[in-house]
Amino acid sequence: MDPTKKSSSAVCHVVAMPYPGRGHINPMMNFCKQLVLKCPSILVTFVVTEEWLGFIGEEPKPANIRFATIPNVIPSEIGRAKDFPGFIQAVNTTMEAPFEEMLDRLDHPVSAIVADTYLIWVVRVGNRRNIPVASLMTMSATVFSVLHHFELLVQNGHFPVELSGEMLPKPLSLSNFSLPACLVDYIMNGQTPLTS
């Protein structure tokens, strides 16, 4: 049965809110496809910016996954690398209000929200609306393990790293942006990873 045809109160409606980047949107979409494959009665509303809908809107998806958009309130995906810190700040400060407005426009009440781990503002929205929020870490298990055990690196003296100025063999080239943003924040600002 098509979940969109059920009465509003009978639909298990999950809203998926990925971080606006390919390495986050694709894993979130894969998760949603697996979710509706396992539970065909679930309706998923997958939220992206208008720009991102143009990138992925034609991709094949199950009938019970539909798209909803918020306005392009963040810098374009095409040029975001020119000011990545500005992009991150925009994601953290400008997406919350349009997301909440989009929730008000949905046909079915929201049963739960699945949000990218980096979108901590979604938890505030869920709390205000009494909607459960689940966090999806779209990175590999290895990266999750490093972040989860990060305090051990600090306790055992492995972090922060003392830079001796010795060059690594070429062609290896790392920059701050090779690290997860929360580690860059820790290095640059002394903020503990995954807290705010």
Sequence and secondary structure as in RCSB ss.txt:
>XXXX:A:sequence
MDPTKKSSSAVCHVVAMPYPGRGHINPMMNFCKQLVLKCPSILVTFVVTEEWLGFIGEEPKPANIRFATIPNVIP
SEIGRAKDFPGFIQAVNTTMEAPFEEMLDRLDHPVSAIVADTYLIWVVRVGNRRNIPVASLMTMSATVFSVLHHF
ELLVQNGHFPVELSGEMLPKPLSLSNFSLPACLVDYIMNGQTPLTS
>XXXX:A:secstr
  GGGS GGG EEEEEE  SSHHHHHHHHHHHHHHHHH TTEEEEEEEEHHHHHHHTTS   TTEEEEEE   S 
 TTTGGGGHHHHHHHHHHHSHHHHHHHHHH SS  SEEEEETT THHHHHHHHHT  EEEE  S HHHHHHHHTH
HHHHHTT SS         TT    GGGS HHHHHHHHH   TT  
